[in-house]
Amino acid sequence: MTGQRGRRPGAPDTRGQILEAARESFAAKGFRSTTIRGVAADAGVDAALVHHYFGTKDDLFVASLEIPIDPRQALAAVFAAGLDDAGERLLATVLSVWDEPEGRRPLVALVRSSLGDPGSTLLQDGLVRVIFKALADHLPEGEGELRASLVATQMLGLILGRYVLGLEPLASLPRDEVVALVGPTLQRYLSGPVAQ
């Protein structure tokens, strides 16, 4: 009888165990202090298996959020058609995730826990950083970070008001009305003149 060569396959629930360990680590330690090796140890697997299933720490973080889309892929799709009308496309994409209860639940929990704990790095170092970098990569060189930060402040304020605080009438406005109202501001941040 010949022994099998290669990596031993993970148990059927290995991916789930890794995700659970990642969620617990990100929640307890924040994004910065969570490591692939630490998650692997907590899940009882080799770090190579975490990389096999998820790739980078950013990929693991996005997967642990259990949102229906990868924000980096969504941003690539938004900007595939160029900068014209990207503000409205971006906002419509973001609102489509937040308007769905399944997508909104983990995100609202993330925002609330970050606001309740000033030392939390999950929102800033995790989600915002992942999205911020992906957004800046699609913007004019030399202005990408400034433009991305302006978009981020607008989006975070909108998300906080509409979904976390439930400010009326914003919270009840149909998505297309919110896009029509806020999209032009995002577009100005994306492609309008900026003074530095």
PAZAPA-4460 file (N, C-alpha, C; in steps of 0.05 Angstrom, whole numbers, plus 32768, in hexadecimal, padded with zeros to 4 digits):
% residues 196
    n_x    n_y    n_z   ca_x   ca_y   ca_z    c_x    c_y    c_z   seq   type   mol
   8011   7FE9   8000   8000   8000   8000   8012   8019   8000     1      M     A
   800D   802A   7FED   801E   8042   7FEA   8011   8059   7FF9     2      T     A
   8021   8068   8008   8016   8080   8017   8010   8096   8004     3      G     A
   7FFD   80A6   800A   7FF6   80BD   7FFA   800A   80D4   7FFE     4      Q     A
   800F   80E2   7FE8   8022   80F8   7FEA   8012   8112   7FE9     5      R     A
   801F   8128   7FF1   8012   8142   7FF0   8005   814A   800A     6      G     A
   7FF9   8161   800A   7FED   816C   8022   7FD4   815C   8029     7      R     A
   7FD1   8156   8043   7FBA   8149   804D   7FA2   815B   804A     8      R     A
   7F8C   8152   803E   7F75   8164   803B   7F69   816B   8056     9      P     A
   7F5E   8183   8058   7F52   818C   8070   7F37   817D   8075    10      G     A
   7F2E   817E   808D   7F14   8172   8093   7EFF   8182   8085    11      A     A
   7EE7   8177   8081   7ED2   8185   8073   7ECB   81A0   8080    12      P     A
   7ECF   81A3   8099   7EC8   81BC   80A6   7EE1   81CE   80AD    13      D     A
   7EF8   81C7   80A1   7F10   81D6   80A6   7F0D   81F4   809F    14      T     A
   7F02   81F9   8088   7EFE   8215   807F   7EED   8224   8093    15      R     A
   7ED8   8217   809D   7EC6   8224   80B1   7ED5   8229   80CB    16      G     A
   7EE6   8216   80D3   7EF5   8219   80EC   7F08   8231   80E9    17      Q     A
   7F15   8233   80D2   7F27   824A   80CD   7F18   8264   80CE    18      I     A
   7F01   8265   80C1   7EF1   827E   80C1   7EE8   8285   80DD    19      L     A
   7EE0   8271   80ED   7ED7   8277   8108   7EEF   8282   8119    20      E     A
   7F06   8275   8116   7F1E   827E   8124   7F25   829B   811C    21      A     A
   7F22   82A0   8102   7F28   82BB   80F7   7F15   82D0   8103    22      A     A
   7EFB   82C9   8103   7EE7   82DC   810D   7EED   82E3   812B    23      R     A
   7EF3   82CE   813A   7EF9   82D2   8156   7F12   82E3   815A    24      E     A
   7F26   82DE   814A   7F3F   82EC   814D   7F3C   8309   8144    25      S     A
   7F2F   830E   812D   7F2A   832A   8124   7F1A   8339   8139    26      F     A
   7F06   832C   8145   7EF5   833A   8158   7F04   833F   8172    27      A     A
   7F15   832C   817B   7F23   8330   8195   7F3C   8341   8192    28      A     A
   7F4B   833E   817C   7F65   834B   817A   7F66   8362   8166    29      K     A
   7F51   8364   8155   7F52   8378   8140   7F61   836D   8128    30      G     A
   7F60   837D   8113   7F6C   8375   80FA   7F8B   8373   80FC    31      F     A
   7F97   8388   8107   7FB4   838A   8108   7FC1   8373   8117    32      R     A
   7FB5   836B   812D   7FC1   8357   813E   7FBA   833A   8137    33      S     A
   7FA7   8337   8125   7FA0   831C   811C   7FB4   8314   8107    34      T     A
   7FBE   82FB   8109   7FD1   82F0   80F6   7FC7   82D6   80EA    35      T     A
   7FD1   82D0   80D3   7FC9   82B6   80C6   7FD3   829F   80D8    36      I     A
   7FEB   82A1   80E3   7FF5   828C   80F4   7FE4   8289   810D    37      R     A
   7FDB   829F   8119   7FCA   829E   8130   7FAF   8291   812A    38      G     A
   7FA4   8299   8114   7F8A   828D   810C   7F8D   826F   8107    39      V     A
   7FA3   8268   80FA   7FA8   824B   80F4   7FAB   823C   810E    40      A     A
   7FBA   8247   8121   7FBE   8239   813B   7FA3   8236   8149    41      A     A
   7F93   824B   8149   7F78   824A   8156   7F66   8235   8149    42      D     A
   7F69   8232   812F   7F58   821F   8120   7F64   8203   8120    43      A     A
   7F7D   8200   812A   7F89   81E6   812B   7F93   81DC   8110    44      G     A
   7F9B   81EF   80FF   7FA5   81E7   80E4   7FBF   81F5   80DF    45      V     A
   7FCC   81EE   80CA   7FE5   81FA   80C1   7FDE   8215   80B3    46      D     A
   7FF0   8228   80B6   7FEC   8242   80A9   7FE9   8240   808B    47      A     A
   7FF7   822D   807F   7FF5   8229   8062   7FD9   8222   805A    48      A     A
   7FCA   8214   806B   7FAE   820D   8065   7F9C   8226   8065    49      L     A
   7FA2   8239   8077   7F93   8252   8077   7F98   8261   805D    50      V     A
   7FB1   8262   8055   7FB8   826F   803B   7FAB   8261   8024    51      H     A
   7FAA   8246   8025   7F9E   8236   8010   7F80   823E   800D    52      H     A
   7F72   823F   8023   7F55   8245   8021   7F50   8262   801C    53      Y     A
   7F60   8274   8027   7F58   8291   8027   7F6C   82A4   801A    54      F     A
   7F85   829C   8016   7F98   82AE   800B   7FA5   82C0   8020    55      G     A
   7FA1   82DA   801D   7FAE   82ED   802F   7F9D   82F2   8048    56      T     A
   7FA8   8301   805B   7F99   830A   8072   7F81   831B   806A    57      K     A
   7F84   832C   8056   7F6E   833C   804C   7F57   832A   8042    58      D     A
   7F5F   8316   8033   7F4B   8303   8028   7F3C   82F5   803F    59      D     A
   7F4B   82EC   8053   7F40   82DF   806A   7F2D   82F1   8079    60      L     A
   7F34   830B   807C   7F23   831E   808A   7F09   8322   807B    61      F     A
   7F0B   8326   8060   7EF2   832A   8050   7EE1   8311   8053    62      V     A
   7EEC   82F9   8051   7EDC   82E1   8053   7ECF   82DF   806F    63      A     A
   7EDD   82E7   8083   7ED2   82E5   809F   7EBA   82F7   80A3    64      S     A
   7EB8   830C   8093   7EA1   831F   8096   7E87   8312   808D    65      L     A
   7E89   82FE   807C   7E71   82F1   8071   7E5E   8304   8063    66      E     A
   7E6A   8316   8053   7E5A   8328   8042   7E57   831B   8027    67      I     A
   7E42   8321   8018   7E3D   8312   7FFF   7E50   8319   7FE8    68      P     A
   7E60   832E   7FEB   7E72   8335   7FD5   7E8E   833B   7FE1    69      I     A
   7EA2   8338   7FD1   7EBD   8341   7FD8   7EBF   835E   7FD0    70      D     A
   7EC2   8371   7FE2   7EC2   838D   7FDB   7ED7   8394   7FC6    71      P     A
   7EED   8386   7FC6   7F02   838C   7FB2   7EF9   8385   7F96    72      R     A
   7EEB   836E   7F93   7EE0   8367   7F79   7ECA   8379   7F71    73      Q     A
   7EB9   8381   7F84   7EA4   8394   7F7E   7EAF   83AF   7F74    74      A     A
   7EC4   83B8   7F81   7ED0   83D2   7F78   7EDC   83CF   7F5C    75      L     A
   7EE8   83B8   7F56   7EF3   83B4   7F3B   7EDD   83B5   7F26    76      A     A
   7EC6   83AA   7F2D   7EAF   83AA   7F1A   7EA4   83C7   7F17    77      A     A
   7EA3   83D6   7F2D   7E99   83F1   7F2C   7EAA   8402   7F1A    78      V     A
   7EC5   83FF   7F1C   7ED7   8410   7F0C   7EDE   8404   7EF1    79      F     A
   7ED4   83ED   7EEA   7EDA   83E1   7ED0   7ED0   83F2   7EBA    80      A     A
   7EBA   8401   7EBF   7EAF   8413   7EAA   7EBB   842F   7EAB    81      A     A
   7ED0   8433   7EBB   7EDD   844D   7EBD   7ED2   845E   7ED4    82      G     A
   7EDC   8477   7ED5   7ED4   8489   7EEB   7EB9   8496   7EE7    83      L     A
   7EB1   8499   7ECD   7E97   84A6   7EC8   7E80   8497   7ED6    84      D     A
   7E71   84A4   7EE6   7E5A   8499   7EF5   7E63   8483   7F09    85      D     A
   7E7C   8482   7F10   7E86   846E   7F23   7E7A   8473   7F3F    86      A     A
   7E76   848C   7F46   7E6B   8493   7F60   7E50   8486   7F65    87      G     A
   7E3E   8487   7F51   7E24   847B   7F53   7E26   845D   7F53    88      E     A
   7E37   8452   7F42   7E3A   8435   7F41   7E46   842A   7F5C    89      R     A
   7E59   8439   7F67   7E65   8431   7F80   7E50   8431   7F96    90      L     A
   7E41   8447   7F98   7E2D   8449   7FAD   7E17   8434   7FAA    91      L     A
   7E0E   842F   7F91   7DFA   841B   7F8D   7E04   83FF   7F95    92      A     A
   7E1D   83FA   7F90   7E29   83E0   7F98   7E2A   83DD   7FB6    93      T     A
   7E34   83F2   7FC3   7E36   83F1   7FE1   7E1A   83EE   7FED    94      V     A
   7E07   83FE   7FE4   7DED   83FD   7FF0   7DDF   83E2   7FEB    95      L     A
   7DE5   83D6   7FD4   7DD9   83BC   7FCF   7DE1   83A7   7FE3    96      S     A
   7DF9   83A9   7FEE   7E03   8397   8003   7DF6   839E   801D    97      V     A
   7DF7   83B8   8024   7DEC   83C1   803E   7DCE   83BE   8040    98      W     A
   7DC0   83C0   8029   7DA2   83BE   802A   7D99   83A1   802F    99      D     A
   7DA9   838E   802A   7DA2   8372   802F   7DA8   836A   804C   100      E     A
   7D94   8360   805A   7D98   835A   8076   7DB0   8347   807B   101      P     A
   7DB3   8333   806A   7DC9   8320   806E   7DE5   832D   806B   102      E     A
   7DE7   8340   8058   7E00   834E   8055   7E04   8363   806A   103      G     A
   7DEF   8370   8072   7DF0   8386   8085   7DF8   837C   80A2   104      R     A
   7DED   8366   80AA   7DF0   835D   80C6   7E0E   835D   80CF   105      R     A
   7E20   834F   80C2   7E3C   834F   80CC   7E49   836A   80C9   106      P     A
   7E41   837A   80B6   7E4D   8394   80B2   7E44   83A8   80C8   107      L     A
   7E2B   83A7   80CF   7E21   83B9   80E4   7E2F   83B1   80FE   108      V     A
   7E32   8397   8103   7E3F   838D   811C   7E5C   8397   811C   109      A     A
   7E69   8397   8105   7E85   83A0   8103   7E86   83BE   810A   110      L     A
   7E75   83CE   80FE   7E75   83EB   8102   7E6F   83F1   8120   111      V     A
   7E5A   83E4   812A   7E52   83EA   8146   7E68   83E2   815A   112      R     A
   7E75   83CB   8155   7E8A   83C3   8168   7EA2   83D5   8165   113      S     A
   7EA8   83DF   814E   7EBE   83F2   814A   7EB8   840D   8157   114      S     A
   7E9F   8416   8155   7E98   842F   8162   7E98   842D   8180   115      L     A
   7E90   8416   818A   7E8F   8412   81A7   7EAA   840D   81B4   116      G     A
   7EBE   8407   81A3   7ED9   8402   81AE   7EED   8412   819E   117      D     A
   7EF5   842A   81A9   7F07   843B   819B   7F22   842E   8194   118      P     A
   7F29   8419   81A2   7F42   840B   819C   7F3F   83F6   8186   119      G     A
   7F26   83F1   817D   7F22   83DD   8169   7F2E   83E5   814E   120      S     A
   7F3B   83D2   8141   7F47   83D8   8127   7F39   83CA   8111   121      T     A
   7F24   83BB   8117   7F17   83AC   8102   7F0C   83BD   80EB   122      L     A
   7EFE   83D2   80F2   7EF2   83E3   80DE   7F08   83F2   80CF   123      L     A
   7F19   8400   80DD   7F2D   8411   80D0   7F43   8400   80C2   124      Q     A
   7F4F   83EE   80D1   7F66   83DF   80C5   7F5C   83C8   80B4   125      D     A
   7F44   83BF   80B9   7F3A   83A8   80AA   7F2A   83B1   8091   126      G     A
   7F10   83B5   8095   7EFF   83BA   807E   7F05   83D4   8070   127      L     A
   7F09   83EA   807E   7F0E   8403   8071   7F29   8402   8061   128      V     A
   7F3D   83F6   806D   7F57   83F4   8060   7F55   83E3   8046   129      R     A
   7F48   83CC   8048   7F45   83BB   8030   7F36   83CA   801A   130      V     A
   7F21   83D7   8021   7F11   83E5   800C   7F20   83FE   8003   131      I     A
   7F2C   840D   8016   7F3A   8425   8010   7F51   8420   7FFB   132      F     A
   7F60   840B   8000   7F76   8404   7FED   7F6B   83FD   7FD2   133      K     A
   7F56   83ED   7FD1   7F4A   83E5   7FB7   7F3F   83FD   7FA9   134      A     A
   7F33   8410   7FB7   7F28   8428   7FAB   7F3E   843A   7FA1   135      L     A
   7F52   843F   7FB1   7F68   8450   7FA9   7F76   8446   7F90   136      A     A
   7F77   842B   7F8D   7F84   8420   7F75   7F76   8427   7F5B   137      D     A
   7F5D   842E   7F5D   7F4D   8435   7F45   7F4C   8453   7F3F   138      H     A
   7F59   8463   7F4F   7F58   8480   7F4C   7F72   848B   7F42   139      L     A
   7F71   84A4   7F38   7F89   84B0   7F2C   7FA1   84B0   7F3F   140      P     A
   7FB8   84A8   7F34   7FD0   84A6   7F44   7FD7   84C1   7F50   141      E     A
   7FE0   84C1   7F69   7FE6   84D9   7F77   7FCF   84E5   7F86   142      G     A
   7FB6   84DE   7F7E   7F9E   84E8   7F8B   7F8D   84D2   7F97   143      E     A
   7F95   84B9   7F92   7F84   84A2   7F99   7F7E   84A1   7FB7   144      G     A
   7F92   84A6   7FC8   7F8D   84A4   7FE5   7F7B   84BA   7FEF   145      E     A
   7F7F   84D2   7FE5   7F6E   84E9   7FED   7F51   84E4   7FE4   146      L     A
   7F4E   84DD   7FCB   7F33   84D8   7FC0   7F26   84C1   7FCF   147      R     A
   7F35   84AB   7FD3   7F29   8494   7FE1   7F21   849B   7FFE   148      A     A
   7F30   84AC   800B   7F29   84B4   8027   7F10   84C5   8027   149      S     A
   7F0D   84D7   8012   7EF4   84E7   8010   7EDC   84D5   800B   150      L     A
   7EDF   84C1   7FFA   7EC9   84AE   7FF4   7EC3   849F   800E   151      V     A
   7ED8   8496   801C   7ED3   8486   8034   7EC4   8496   8049   152      A     A
   7ECB   84B0   804D   7EBC   84BF   8061   7E9F   84C2   805A   153      T     A
   7E9A   84C7   8041   7E7E   84C9   8038   7E6F   84AF   803C   154      Q     A
   7E7B   8499   8034   7E6E   847F   8035   7E6A   8477   8053   155      M     A
   7E7E   847B   8063   7E7C   8473   8080   7E66   8483   808D   156      L     A
   7E64   849D   8087   7E4F   84AD   8093   7E34   84A4   808A   157      G     A
   7E31   849E   8070   7E18   8494   8066   7E10   847A   8072   158      L     A
   7E23   8468   8074   7E1D   844D   8080   7E16   8450   809D   159      I     A
   7E24   8460   80AB   7E1E   8464   80C8   7E02   8470   80CB   160      L     A
   7DFC   8484   80BC   7DE1   8491   80BE   7DCA   847F   80B5   161      G     A
   7DCE   8472   809F   7DB8   8462   8093   7DB4   8447   80A1   162      R     A
   7DCA   8439   80A7   7DC7   841D   80B0   7DCC   8419   80CD   163      Y     A
   7DDE   8429   80DA   7DE4   8425   80F6   7DD3   8436   8108   164      V     A
   7DD1   8450   8102   7DC0   8461   8112   7DA3   8463   8109   165      L     A
   7D9E   845B   80F0   7D83   845B   80E5   7D77   8477   80E4   166      G     A
   7D87   848B   80DB   7D7D   84A6   80D9   7D68   84A8   80C4   167      L     A
   7D51   84B3   80CB   7D3B   84B7   80B8   7D3C   84D4   80AE   168      E     A
   7D34   84D8   8095   7D29   84C5   8082   7D3D   84B5   8072   169      P     A
   7D57   84BA   8077   7D6C   84AC   8068   7D69   848D   806A   170      L     A
   7D64   8483   8081   7D62   8466   8085   7D4C   8459   8074   171      A     A
   7D37   8468   806E   7D20   845C   805F   7D20   8464   8042   172      S     A
   7D32   8475   8039   7D33   847C   801D   7D39   8464   800C   173      L     A
   7D2B   8462   7FF5   7D33   844D   7FE2   7D4F   8450   7FD9   174      P     A
   7D5C   843A   7FD3   7D78   843A   7FCA   7D7D   844C   7FB3   175      R     A
   7D6C   844C   7F9F   7D72   845D   7F87   7D71   847B   7F8E   176      D     A
   7D61   8483   7FA2   7D60   849F   7FAA   7D7A   84A6   7FB9   177      E     A
   7D84   8494   7FC9   7D9D   8499   7FD7   7DB4   849C   7FC3   178      V     A
   7DB4   848A   7FAF   7DC8   848B   7F9A   7DC7   84A6   7F8B   179      V     A
   7DAF   84AE   7F85   7DAB   84C8   7F76   7DB5   84DF   7F87   180      A     A
   7DB0   84DF   7FA1   7DB8   84F5   7FB3   7DD6   84F5   7FB9   181      L     A
   7DE2   84DE   7FBE   7DFD   84DD   7FC8   7E11   84D7   7FB2   182      V     A
   7E08   84C9   7F9D   7E1A   84C1   7F87   7E2A   84D8   7F7B   183      G     A
   7E1E   84EF   7F76   7E2D   8506   7F6B   7E44   850F   7F7D   184      P     A
   7E40   850E   7F97   7E55   8516   7FAA   7E6C   8502   7FA8   185      T     A
   7E66   84E8   7FA7   7E7B   84D4   7FA4   7E8A   84D8   7F89   186      L     A
   7E7A   84DE   7F74   7E87   84E2   7F5A   7E9A   84FA   7F5B   187      Q     A
   7E93   850F   7F69   7EA5   8526   7F6B   7EBE   851E   7F79   188      R     A
   7EBC   850E   7F8E   7ED4   8504   7F9C   7EE5   84F2   7F8B   189      Y     A
   7ED8   84E3   7F79   7EE7   84D0   7F68   7EF5   84DE   7F51   190      L     A
   7EE7   84F1   7F44   7EF2   84FC   7F2B   7EF2   851B   7F29   191      S     A
   7EE6   8528   7F3D   7EE6   8546   7F3C   7F01   8551   7F45   192      G     A
   7F04   856B   7F43   7F1D   8578   7F4B   7F21   8575   7F69   193      P     A
   7F3A   8570   7F71   7F41   856F   7F8D   7F58   8583   7F92   194      V     A
   7F56   8592   7FA7   7F6C   85A5   7FAD   7F7D   8598   7FC3   195      A     A
   7F97   8599   7FBF   7FA9   858E   7FD4   7FBC   85A3   7FDE   196      Q     A
***
